[in-house]
């Protein structure tokens, strides 16, 4: 799949204009640009934060880490290990973002480093999780909401209604402007974080068992390191999927070369610390010696909240509502920018690169993304129900994300060695990406082996089908648009960089 995309005689001026050996190419997409410099650092930080859906990850995944993954009270140590691992992965994104602040995100990164065919394949694989993630967080929320409405209002309203309502609100906000949606995401993300910080402080002030540091020891897991590094690591990494959400907003961010890397790394570390703190408080709020029952309770965080503040379970529901909403909006912004980037070089239908004349958003891509997400959630919910559907979608998106992250870890040293030799570092551009790659390959292995029972074996088969179809997609694109495919790695916000490539070496 390797294919050189960079020529030494090439100079970059306009984000969508390039010259190659005296020949100037001006892409039609120049008339369809995003609103540049509209997002501040705080907006991009919360794009990544809300992409990770921290409240949803805590409520849905922590019980699985403690129980099904056999981490027990050592889920705290598991979150520490996952944080260290994700820092290696996040570092690869920050190094790319410093040089290629693009709406394409990983699509542009891999196109530029490993060639346009591999980049196009990355874009295809990216959609395996970017279209599934909002469906995953909203389908479980819709199911919970249906149950609560029935329990407390004695009215049966299908989860499909709540699913459609959530995605409709997300779609409208995304349609009317990235800055508006980013501000809403910032507010929603702050609320969910504050709720769980407040609850966690309460659990530590009024613990069910004496507070100590045992949750940081592998002996706190009933199976030792096996429970921490086995499925526990899979769920640990799942909690961070989406940390790179700020990257595709590079063309709409102020000082993108500086702010996007800071947003990606800063959000990953901040949310990782939040996971460690909340999981630590959870262990003692529930009771260290009784943590086994935490995983078997159908709504453990509701129980913890009620034990602390009575009707405070409403805060937990409010937090996961915020989380599901904000995550759907953030990943939608990310996915539609990649659709936009691939469309403007004719790799997918050109209509997806159209931007709204007033809002400067890729409105056709937004409509397509919301519609596809709804269909995915609908299919999963009707086939497996909202709970099992959530599990199937969660595992599927992890596989897609890991493939994309692995390609980034492979591409980073290639890019820096070839295009930025004076900045190339063995530690930064070989050791760290290799550590990230080793972690990702291990988590991928643990995701599919041993093969889980139905329906949780479905994601592996779905992923295989998607991967095979991806090769066909790339082959078709290469055959019908060989020239435009080479433009994939050239599309990025050149205003953030010197115009003469010789100055970058």
C-alpha positions in Angstrom: 0.0 0.0 0.0 3.0 2.3 0.3 3.0 5.2 -2.2 5.1 8.3 -2.0 2.9 11.4 -1.7 5.6 14.1 -1.2 7.9 15.6 -3.7 10.9 17.5 -2.7 10.1 20.2 -5.1 6.8 20.9 -3.7 5.8 24.1 -2.0 2.7 24.8 0.2 0.8 28.1 0.2 -2.9 27.9 0.5 -4.5 25.0 2.4 -6.0 23.7 -0.8 -3.4 24.9 -3.3 -0.1 23.2 -4.1 2.6 23.3 -6.7 4.6 20.4 -8.0 7.6 21.1 -10.2 6.1 24.4 -11.4 2.6 23.0 -11.9 -0.2 24.6 -9.9 -3.2 22.6 -8.9 -6.2 24.3 -7.4 -8.8 22.0 -6.0 -12.5 22.7 -6.5 -12.9 22.4 -2.8 -11.4 25.9 -2.4 -14.9 27.2 -2.8 -16.1 24.9 0.1 -13.9 25.6 3.0 -14.6 25.4 6.7 -14.6 28.4 9.1 -11.0 28.8 10.0 -9.7 30.0 13.4 -13.2 29.7 15.0 -12.2 27.4 17.9 -10.1 28.3 20.9 -8.0 25.9 22.9 -10.8 25.3 25.4 -13.1 24.2 22.6 -10.6 21.8 21.1 -9.9 20.3 24.6 -13.5 19.6 25.2 -13.9 18.2 21.7 -11.5 15.4 22.8 -12.9 15.2 26.4 -16.5 14.8 25.3 -15.4 12.4 22.5 -14.3 10.0 25.3 -17.7 10.3 27.1 -16.2 10.1 30.6 -19.4 9.8 32.6 -20.8 7.1 30.2 -17.4 5.2 30.4 -17.5 5.3 34.2 -21.1 4.1 34.5 -21.1 1.5 31.7 -17.5 0.2 31.7 -16.2 0.4 35.3 -18.5 -2.4 36.5 -17.4 -4.5 33.6 -13.7 -3.9 34.4 -14.3 -4.9 38.0 -16.4 -7.9 37.3 -16.3 -9.4 33.8 -12.7 -8.5 33.3 -11.9 -9.8 36.8 -10.0 -6.6 37.8 -11.9 -6.4 41.1 -10.7 -3.5 43.3 -7.6 -3.3 41.2 -9.6 -1.6 38.5 -7.9 1.5 39.9 -4.5 0.0 39.0 -5.9 -1.0 35.6 -6.9 2.6 34.9 -3.4 3.7 35.8 -1.9 1.2 33.4 -4.4 2.2 30.7 -3.5 5.9 31.2 0.2 5.2 30.8 -0.5 3.3 27.6 -2.8 5.8 26.1 -0.2 8.6 26.6 2.1 6.7 24.2 -0.7 6.5 21.6 -1.7 10.1 22.2 1.9 11.2 21.7 1.8 9.9 18.1 -1.2 12.1 17.4 0.4 15.2 18.8 3.5 14.7 16.7 1.4 14.4 13.6 -0.9 17.4 14.5 2.2 19.7 14.9 2.9 19.3 11.2 -0.5 18.4 9.6 -3.3 20.4 11.2 -6.1 19.0 8.9 -9.8 18.2 8.8 -8.7 14.8 7.7 -7.1 13.8 11.0 -5.7 10.3 10.7 -6.7 10.2 7.0 -4.3 13.0 6.2 -1.6 11.7 8.6 -1.5 8.3 7.1 -1.9 9.6 3.5 1.2 11.8 4.0 3.3 9.2 5.8 2.4 5.8 4.4 0.9 6.9 1.1 -2.5 7.8 -0.3 -3.7 4.3 -0.6 -3.0 3.5 3.0 -4.5 6.8 4.0 -7.7 6.1 2.0 -7.9 2.7 3.7 -7.4 4.5 7.1 -10.3 6.8 6.3 -12.5 3.8 5.5 -11.5 2.0 8.7 -12.0 5.2 10.7 -15.7 5.1 9.9 -15.8 1.6 11.5 -15.7 3.4 14.9 -16.6 7.0 14.2 -20.1 6.1 13.0 -20.5 3.3 15.6 -19.4 5.3 18.7 -22.3 7.7 18.8 -24.7 4.8 18.2 -23.0 2.9 21.1 -23.4 5.7 23.7 -26.9 6.7 22.7 -28.4 3.2 22.4 -27.7 2.3 26.0 -28.8 5.8 27.2 -32.1 5.4 25.2 -32.7 1.9 26.8 -32.1 3.3 30.3 -34.3 6.3 29.7 -37.1 4.0 28.4 -36.9 2.0 31.7 -36.9 5.0 33.9 -39.9 6.6 32.2 -41.8 3.3 32.6 -40.7 2.9 36.2 -41.5 6.4 37.4 -44.1 7.8 35.0 -45.8 4.4 34.1 -45.6 5.3 30.4 -44.1 3.0 27.8 -42.1 5.0 25.3 -39.9 3.1 22.9 -36.2 3.5 23.2 -36.3 4.3 19.5 -38.0 7.6 20.2 -35.3 8.7 22.7 -32.6 7.6 20.2 -34.1 9.6 17.4 -34.6 12.6 19.7 -31.0 12.6 21.0 -29.5 12.3 17.5 -31.9 15.0 16.1 -30.7 17.5 18.7 -27.1 16.6 18.0 -27.6 17.0 14.3 -29.2 20.4 14.6 -26.5 21.8 16.8 -23.7 20.4 14.5 -25.5 21.7 11.4 -25.7 25.3 12.7 -22.0 25.7 13.5 -18.9 24.0 15.0 -18.4 26.9 17.4 -21.9 26.6 18.8 -21.7 22.8 19.1 -18.3 23.1 20.7 -19.6 25.5 23.3 -22.5 23.2 24.1 -20.0 20.3 24.4 -17.8 22.3 26.7 -20.8 23.0 29.1 -22.1 19.5 28.9 -18.6 18.0 29.4 -17.9 20.2 32.4 -21.2 19.2 34.0 -20.6 15.5 33.8 -17.1 15.8 35.2 -18.2 18.0 38.1 -21.0 15.6 39.0 -18.6 12.6 39.3 -15.9 14.6 41.0 -18.5 15.7 43.6 -19.9 12.2 44.0 -16.4 10.8 44.4 -15.4 13.3 47.1 -18.6 12.3 48.9 -17.7 8.6 48.7 -14.2 9.2 50.1 -15.5 11.4 52.9 -18.2 8.8 53.8 -16.6 5.5 52.8 -18.2 2.1 53.3 -14.7 0.8 54.3 -11.5 2.4 55.5 -9.6 4.1 52.7 -6.1 2.7 51.8 -3.9 2.2 48.8 -4.6 -1.5 48.2 -6.5 -0.8 44.9 -3.1 0.2 43.4 -1.8 -3.3 44.0 -2.3 -6.3 41.6 -3.2 -8.5 44.6 -6.5 -6.6 44.7 -7.6 -8.4 41.6 -8.9 -11.9 42.2 -6.7 -13.1 39.3 -3.8 -10.8 39.8 -2.2 -9.2 36.7 -4.3 -11.4 34.5 -7.4 -9.5 35.4 -5.7 -6.2 35.0 -3.9 -6.8 31.7 -6.5 -9.1 30.2 -10.0 -7.9 29.4 -9.4 -5.2 32.0 -7.0 -3.5 29.6 -9.5 -3.8 26.8 -12.1 -1.9 28.8 -9.4 0.5 30.0 -8.5 1.5 26.4 -12.2 1.6 25.4 -12.7 4.3 28.0 -10.2 6.5 26.1 -11.4 5.9 22.5 -12.0 9.3 21.0 -9.1 11.1 22.7 -7.9 12.2 19.3 -11.2 14.1 18.6 -9.6 17.5 18.5 -7.3 16.5 15.6 -9.9 16.8 12.7 -10.7 20.4 13.9 -7.2 21.5 12.9 -8.5 23.7 10.1 -11.1 25.4 12.4 -8.8 26.0 15.4 -6.7 29.0 16.4 -3.0 28.3 16.3 -3.8 24.7 15.3 -0.1 23.5 15.3 0.1 24.4 18.9 -3.4 24.0 20.3 -4.5 20.7 18.8 -1.5 18.7 20.2 -2.1 20.3 23.6 -5.8 19.5 23.5 -5.2 15.9 22.5 -2.5 15.1 25.1 -4.0 17.3 27.8 -7.5 15.8 27.5 -6.1 12.2 27.6 -4.1 12.9 30.7 -6.9 14.8 32.5 -9.6 12.2 31.8 -7.2 9.4 32.7 -6.6 11.1 36.1 -10.4 11.4 36.5 -10.8 7.7 35.8 -8.2 6.8 38.4 -9.8 9.2 41.0 -13.4 8.1 40.4 -12.5 4.4 40.4 -10.6 4.8 43.6 -13.5 6.5 45.3 -15.9 3.9 43.8 -14.0 1.1 45.5 -14.3 2.6 49.0 -17.8 4.1 48.4 -19.0 0.6 47.7 -16.7 -1.2 50.2 -13.3 -2.7 49.4 -14.2 -6.2 50.6 -17.6 -6.2 48.8 -16.4 -5.0 45.4 -17.5 -8.3 43.9 -21.2 -7.3 44.3 -20.5 -3.9 42.7 -20.1 -5.6 39.3 -23.2 -7.8 39.7 -25.5 -4.9 40.6 -27.6 -3.7 37.6 -27.2 0.0 38.5 -24.3 0.3 40.9 -23.7 4.0 40.5 -27.4 4.7 41.2 -27.0 2.7 44.4 -23.9 4.6 45.4 -25.5 8.0 44.6 -28.7 7.1 46.6 -26.5 5.9 49.5 -24.8 9.3 49.6 -27.5 11.8 48.8 -30.8 10.1 48.5 -32.3 11.2 45.2 -28.9 11.9 43.8 -29.3 9.0 41.3 -30.9 11.7 39.2 -27.4 13.3 39.0 -26.0 10.1 37.6 -28.7 9.9 35.0 -28.2 13.6 34.2 -24.4 13.0 33.8 -24.8 10.0 31.4 -27.3 12.0 29.4 -24.8 14.9 29.1 -22.1 12.4 28.3 -24.0 10.6 25.6 -25.2 13.9 24.1 -21.8 15.6 24.1 -20.0 12.5 22.9 -22.4 12.1 19.9 -21.8 15.7 19.0 -18.1 15.6 19.3 -17.6 12.4 17.4 -20.1 13.7 14.8 -17.9 16.8 14.3 -14.9 14.5 13.9 -16.5 12.1 11.5 -18.0 14.8 9.3 -14.7 16.6 9.0 -13.0 13.4 7.8 -15.9 12.8 5.3 -15.4 16.4 4.2 -11.7 16.0 3.8 -12.0 12.7 1.8 -14.8 14.2 -0.3 -12.9 17.3 -1.4 -10.2 15.1 -3.0 -13.0 13.1 -4.8 -12.4 9.9 -2.8 -16.1 9.8 -1.9 -19.1 11.7 -3.3 -18.3 15.4 -3.8 -21.5 16.5 -2.2 -20.1 15.6 1.2 -17.6 18.4 1.0 -20.2 21.1 0.5 -20.3 23.6 3.3 -23.3 25.6 4.3 -23.2 29.2 3.0 -24.2 30.6 6.4 -22.9 28.2 9.0 -19.7 27.1 7.1 -20.4 23.5 8.3 -20.2 20.4 6.0 -24.0 20.1 6.2 -24.4 17.2 3.7 -21.8 15.2 5.6 -23.6 16.0 8.9 -26.9 14.8 7.6 -25.3 11.6 6.3 -23.5 10.9 9.5 -26.5 11.4 11.8 -28.7 9.2 9.5 -26.1 6.4 9.3 -25.6 6.5 13.1 -29.3 6.2 13.7 -29.6 3.2 11.3 -26.7 1.5 13.1 -28.3 2.0 16.5 -31.7 0.9 15.2 -30.3 -2.3 13.7 -28.3 -3.2 16.8 -31.2 -2.5 19.2 -33.8 -4.4 17.2 -31.4 -7.4 16.8 -29.8 -7.6 20.2 -31.6 -5.2 22.5 -30.2 -2.0 23.9 -27.8 -3.6 26.4 -26.3 -6.3 24.2 -26.4 -4.0 21.3 -24.3 -1.6 23.3 -21.8 -4.4 24.0 -21.6 -5.4 20.3 -21.1 -1.8 19.1 -18.6 -1.1 21.8 -16.4 -4.0 20.9 -16.7 -3.2 17.2 -15.6 0.4 17.6 -12.6 -0.7 19.7 -11.4 -2.9 16.8 -11.8 -0.1 14.3 -10.1 2.5 16.6 -7.1 0.1 17.3 -6.5 -0.4 13.5 -6.4 3.3 12.9 -4.2 4.0 15.9 -1.8 1.2 14.8 -1.4 2.7 11.4 -0.6 6.1 13.1 2.1 4.4 15.2 3.6 2.9 12.1 3.4 6.1 10.0 4.9 8.6 12.5 8.6 7.5 12.2 8.2 7.3 8.4 7.0 10.9 8.2 9.6 12.4 10.5 12.5 10.4 9.1 11.6 11.4 5.5 10.3 14.9 5.8 11.6 16.3 9.1 15.0 14.7 9.5 16.4 17.5 11.6 13.6 16.9 14.1 13.7 13.1 14.1 14.2 11.5 17.5 14.8 7.9 18.2 12.9 8.2 21.5 10.0 10.2 20.2 9.6 8.7 16.7 10.7 5.1 17.2 10.6 4.0 20.8 7.2 5.7 21.8 5.4 4.6 18.6 6.7 1.0 19.1 5.4 1.0 22.7 2.1 2.3 21.5 1.9 -0.3 18.8 2.8 -3.2 21.2 0.0 -2.1 23.5 -2.6 -1.8 20.7 -1.7 -5.2 19.2 -2.1 -6.8 22.6 -5.4 -5.1 23.3 -6.6 -6.2 19.8 -5.7 -9.8 20.6 -7.5 -9.7 23.9 -10.5 -8.2 22.3 -11.1 -11.2 19.9 -9.3 -14.1 21.8 -10.5 -16.2 23.4 -13.5 -15.9 21.1 -16.5 -14.7 23.2 -19.9 -16.2 23.2 -22.7 -14.8 20.9 -23.4 -12.0 20.3 -20.1 -10.6 21.5 -18.3 -12.7 18.8 -20.1 -10.7 16.1 -17.8 -7.7 16.2 -14.8 -9.7 15.1 -16.8 -11.0 12.1 -18.2 -7.6 11.3 -14.6 -6.1 11.4 -13.3 -8.8 9.1 -16.0 -8.0 6.6 -15.4 -4.2 6.9 -11.6 -4.7 6.5 -12.1 -6.8 3.3 -14.5 -4.4 1.9 -11.9 -1.7 2.6 -9.4 -3.2 0.3 -12.1 -3.3 -2.5 -12.9 0.4 -1.7 -9.3 1.4 -2.0 -8.8 -0.6 -5.2 -11.8 1.0 -6.8 -10.7 4.5 -5.8 -7.2 3.9 -7.1 -8.6 2.7 -10.5 -11.0 5.5 -11.1 -9.2 8.5 -9.5 -5.5 7.8 -9.3 -4.6 11.4 -9.7 -6.8 12.8 -7.0 -5.8 10.1 -4.5 -2.3 11.6 -4.4 -3.8 14.9 -3.2 -4.9 13.3 0.1 -1.7 14.0 1.9 -1.4 17.5 0.7 -4.6 18.8 2.2 -3.9 20.5 5.5 -3.9 24.0 7.0 -0.7 25.3 5.5 -1.1 28.7 7.2 0.1 27.0 10.3 3.4 26.1 8.6 6.1 27.8 6.5 5.3 28.0 2.8 8.6 26.7 1.7 9.2 23.0 2.5 13.0 23.6 2.6 12.4 25.7 5.7 10.9 22.8 7.5 13.9 20.5 7.3 
